[in-house]
Amino acid sequence: MELPVELIGAIENIMENVPTNRLATLVSDISKRYREGKLFINDKYLATYDEIIAYIVYRMPATYGAIFTALNCIKEVYRDFHPKSLLDVGAGPGTAMWAATSVWHDIDHITLLEKDENMINIGKRLSSNSHYDSIKNSKWLKIDLNGSFDIPKHDIVIASYSIGELDTNVQQKLIKKLWEYTNDILILIEPGTTYGFSCIKMARETMLSLGAHIIAPCPHDNVCLIKDNDWCHFSSRIPRSSIHMKVKKGKLSYEDEKFSYICVSKKNSQYDKKQNYKTSADKERPHNIGFMHKRRT
Ligand SMILES: C[S@@+](CC[C@H](N)C(=O)[O-])C[C@H]1O[C@@H](n2cnc3c(N)ncnc32)[C@H](O)[C@@H]1O
């Protein structure tokens, strides 16, 4: 799995003005903040323009890989789906938009919600390099997900790596709101950690209580049997560029991004999920199509 070539070129262009050493220092600071759970500084996820560029160089390939892998699994089981519109929530640089358009080429109307102005500006710069008119003409809205906002319905609504960054007391309210803005499918993706999975599990319960039907990854709509101190995640293997290896000071030519996700639909589709999953499990799967790992602590 590779990022679209024009996205790789666009990322290389925006990082031109930031020296590699500085990027490496910023990447190390951001990783440390992630590990310590101190993501926000003065209510900003990434404080400066250069930090956002560092984030894009080091995180965008991995989150793109996770989203692309999840969407391909969804496409595999939700076959007759030809979405036209996409809402990307907590869009960051527009990662989910790039991944979704690579999976469903007919998407022609994209809206992105993001609160950070610098992130929006960089996201727009990246978008202008796309081969897809839908990405070039995408609509970026500066919106704080904690506040009130109103959006028309979209065929796909995706919140990737964003719900878990909100206060727990607003997460469920937002999920209910996103369900209202969904025409067909709602997808949530979070890091493959105990906390990331707990957000997904809470979202799963919330959406089932609203009448949602699960598309993936679970082959049933019943209560999730995974206990609170346990979690499940998938993995996506992403090749590392030479610049990524330099700024991350890594030696491996790839990284494995672990993620948890849930996809639900408003439609009670007629396909036989168990049959589909049996068929998928029988196939030899390439590494980047995703594996499920159930961890026990
Ligand atoms: C970890 S990044 C993920 C970006 C992107 N969705 C991806 O998968 O790569 C989280 C994004 O959510 C945005 N965000 C966090 N809290 C937000 C809020 N209250 N309103 C809008 N955006 C928010 C951050 O600014 C950041 O761009």
The ligand as an SDF file (V2000), in Angstrom:
LIG
                    3D

 27 29  0  0  0  0  0  0  0  0999 V2000
   -4.8200   13.0200   15.0610 C   0  0  0  0  0  0  0  0  0  0  0  0
   -5.4270   14.2340   13.9680 S   0  0  0  0  0  0  0  0  0  0  0  0
   -6.2110   13.1680   12.7530 C   0  0  0  0  0  0  0  0  0  0  0  0
   -6.3460   13.8430   11.4370 C   0  0  0  0  0  0  0  0  0  0  0  0
   -6.9540   12.9850   10.3260 C   0  0  0  0  0  0  0  0  0  0  0  0
   -8.3470   12.7050   10.5520 N   0  0  0  0  0  0  0  0  0  0  0  0
   -6.1710   11.7150   10.1130 C   0  0  0  0  0  0  0  0  0  0  0  0
   -6.7580   10.6350   10.2590 O   0  0  0  0  0  0  0  0  0  0  0  0
   -4.9910   11.7740    9.8060 O   0  0  0  0  0  0  0  0  0  0  0  0
   -6.8270   14.9070   14.8120 C   0  0  0  0  0  0  0  0  0  0  0  0
   -7.3920   16.1460   14.1480 C   0  0  0  0  0  0  0  0  0  0  0  0
   -8.6110   16.4920   14.8140 O   0  0  0  0  0  0  0  0  0  0  0  0
   -8.6410   17.8990   14.9700 C   0  0  0  0  0  0  0  0  0  0  0  0
   -9.4660   18.2420   16.1230 N   0  0  0  0  0  0  0  0  0  0  0  0
   -9.2220   17.9500   17.4370 C   0  0  0  0  0  0  0  0  0  0  0  0
  -10.1870   18.4780   18.2010 N   0  0  0  0  0  0  0  0  0  0  0  0
  -11.0570   19.1160   17.3670 C   0  0  0  0  0  0  0  0  0  0  0  0
  -12.2410   19.8500   17.5650 C   0  0  0  0  0  0  0  0  0  0  0  0
  -12.7280   20.0700   18.7850 N   0  0  0  0  0  0  0  0  0  0  0  0
  -12.8790   20.3630   16.4870 N   0  0  0  0  0  0  0  0  0  0  0  0
  -12.3850   20.1600   15.2330 C   0  0  0  0  0  0  0  0  0  0  0  0
  -11.2530   19.4760   14.9730 N   0  0  0  0  0  0  0  0  0  0  0  0
  -10.6000   18.9650   16.0350 C   0  0  0  0  0  0  0  0  0  0  0  0
   -7.1920   18.2830   15.2190 C   0  0  0  0  0  0  0  0  0  0  0  0
   -6.9700   19.6750   14.9540 O   0  0  0  0  0  0  0  0  0  0  0  0
   -6.4730   17.3540   14.2470 C   0  0  0  0  0  0  0  0  0  0  0  0
   -6.3190   17.9560   12.9930 O   0  0  0  0  0  0  0  0  0  0  0  0
  1  2  1  0
  2  3  1  0
  2 10  1  0
  3  4  1  0
  4  5  1  0
  5  6  1  0
  5  7  1  0
  7  8  2  0
  7  9  1  0
 10 11  1  0
 11 12  1  0
 11 26  1  0
 12 13  1  0
 13 14  1  0
 13 24  1  0
 14 15  1  0
 14 23  1  0
 15 16  2  0
 16 17  1  0
 17 18  1  0
 17 23  2  0
 18 19  1  0
 18 20  2  0
 20 21  1  0
 21 22  2  0
 22 23  1  0
 24 25  1  0
 24 26  1  0
 26 27  1  0
M  CHG  2   2   1   9  -1
M  END
$$$$
